[in-house]
């Protein structure tokens, strides 16, 4: 059970990094450094941006549940 949660945590972490980098940058931060041209053409639609927000929130929730579950299972 711990191994399954650990694998889910690793997958959720990787997906979170990817989703955060795909978000449209609101300034001259790291999102412009990592492919600002791609995200500006990709994130032009408000529907795409809303779906990306939802997917990021869902992935973050899964990540948080995995962290709490591992913390409770590995408690001495």
Secondary structure, DSSP 4 states (H G I P E B T S, - for coil): -HHHHHHHHHHHHHHHHHHHHHSPPSSSSHHHHTTHHHHHHHTTSHHHHHHHHHHHHHHHHHHHHHHHHHHHHT--
